[in-house]
C-alpha cells in the first residue's frame, strides 16, 4: 500500500489516515507532498497519484484500489483486516464510537477555522469565540461520556485505541497548540494520546519538517 499525505505539521486529515494505516497493522509506504507550497497547484493538476482525489490528501493506493478521505480509508482498512481492530466489540460502545467519528468528520467548523492544526506551535490566544467554545464543550462532553461508559479497559476514549482516537487525534493537537484549558479527565486522555508511540513518531517528523505555511502560523483573529 502507498499513502499520500500532506505536511505532517499542518495536515489533520493526513494524520488520521496515517494513524489508520498504523492501526491496520499492514505495511505501507508513505509519500509526503508539500501542500500549499510553490509547486502545489502544478502538482495537483499533474500528479497521477493525486488525480482520483482532485488533488486532495490523504489518498491510499492498494494495488488497483484507490481510497481518499480519511474516514473512507478507515472503513476500507477495517474491511481489509477486520472491523474489531478499529471499532469497539460491544454494540453500545461501537454505536457511540461510530456516531462520534461521524460527528467529528462533518462538524466543528468554527474550531477547524479558528484553530488550524500546527503541531510545532504553542500559541497564546485571545478568548475563544462563542462558537468555538461551543465546539470545545461538545467535544469534551462526548469524551467524558465515552470514558465514563466504555473507557475502563485503558486510557483511550473506549479503553483501547480505536477509530475514535484516530479521528480525534488532531483535536488533541489543536487543544495543546492553543492552550485550551482542559478538565482533569481530558488532560489525562490527551497525555495518553500524545505519549502514544505513533503520535510521538508523527510529532517528531512534523518538528523535523522545514516547510512553513504562513497562513497557519498566524493565529486567526476571533
C-alpha angles and dihedrals in degrees: 000000000000123000119200111205139170130237108317093222094059113017109095095175090051090054090055094051092045092051089048090055090049090048091052091063090223124129116252141171118228127211118191118206119194102242115210091009124135093275097038098107091047091047093051092051097044109031113103089199091059097038098092091057096043090247098310126130143258105050124169120203118195109173106296092344117096125188128183132181116060096247091051088050091053091051093045092052092044089055089048100050104020130285095246089070089064106026134048113264098227115080098230091051093043091050092053093044092052091048093049092049093049092048092051091047094054106027147051097067094158091056092046093050098041097042110034114188114268110161095189098048132088108191133191105215141187116254112295120258120255091254094052092046089053090053091049093049092048092051093047090049091054092045091050093050093047092049094045096047104032110009101090095105098063147336098286130090094273097022100263124050111276144152091292091061090046091055096043096044093097089050089057088052092049093049090052095045095052097038094237108180114249134196116242098263091051092047090054092049092049091050090053091050095046090048094050111118094238093049090050089053092050094046092049090051092047091052090050094054117105096200116112124193104195097201089061094044094063116067113243113248116249 
